């Protein structure tokens, strides 16, 4: 696991100069804009679960803390992006068409977060449409989740703890230094143990597809305040299905190989996993989860961030989206057609981001559903009662 050892040396940071014109990691000068942010709260006078998650004066931890593993870097050794700056899509020349970006929409505001940046930082503390959010990516689980950082009267900000739980990112909030799991958005140790964050749907799609729908949208710039080899992948070959997960010591559900790529939907009250190769074969999978009629979509043309030495050079694993398939009280039936999706009922054409671009429903948007593109070992560890869908 020589590639993983690279993460341990990522604690150095170099701040760029002041002013509106900032210098990106590769030396290209880009006009990056700092958008308005909701300030987070100050550090509270509480005991730190980072120091001792089992302290007798803290609430009982929700996990067996002896299963926490040090991934290498110390807290904040992998630095979160706390002062994000953004470029208009037309100015983001550092991205290749097939590169994966995390697509988040809050209210009517959409933003893209390049995986080539998240790979090195794992967390972006941002504000979108006035809502403080944390956009997170766990390379070891190949999963992205976005959270609302508001908790009661608190506005939290998050850092990378350096700990792993079942090989997944463990975050800490800087206000109480409680520990939070990436998959569930729940505080599992510390003052806030048992609290849970609201999550937002986030999809991993190609830069081409996101830019096509949001030509004037904001994309996270590489002017992060840190110097990193953005565009390179510190985990080359990590998504090889025949390799083992890093620091995963639990039992792998043997229904699938550990690193099988799956799309996971739902929670312990009802969860479904779809093998990505099966979804790619059909392009469309209708399903029922939690009593809702949903549709899972797949479109080729998005590179794996964990395959090649570079993010853009990864093999094509495609992009997914999950949506409520009911529009105006009518349940739609979809088929894949030429890189798009057509509903049988109206003949409207839809994108991987759930937007109708032609036909009677042009301009309409399907309601997105929270899901994760991830590895089987991680999804099954957090949602063991999951059902594997058969397309």
Secondary structure, DSSP 8 states (H G I E B T S, - for coil): -HHHHGGGGTT------SSSEEE-TTS-EEE-B-----------S---TTT-TT-TTS---SS-GGGEEE-SS-TTSS--BSS--EEEGGG-TT--TT-EEEEEEETTEEEEEEHHHHHHHSEEEEEETTEEEEEEEETTTTEEEEEE-EETTEE--EEEEEEEETTEEEEEETTT--EEETTT-BEEESTTTT-B--EE-EEEEEHHHHHHH-TT-EEE-S-SSS---TTB-TTTTTT-TTS--TT--S---TTS-TT-EEEEEEETTEEEEEEHHHHHHHSEEEEEETTEEEEEEEES--B-TTSSSBSTTS-B--EEEEEE-EETTEE--EEEETTEEEETTT--EE-TTSBEEESTTTT-B--B--EEEEEHHHHHHH-TT-EE---
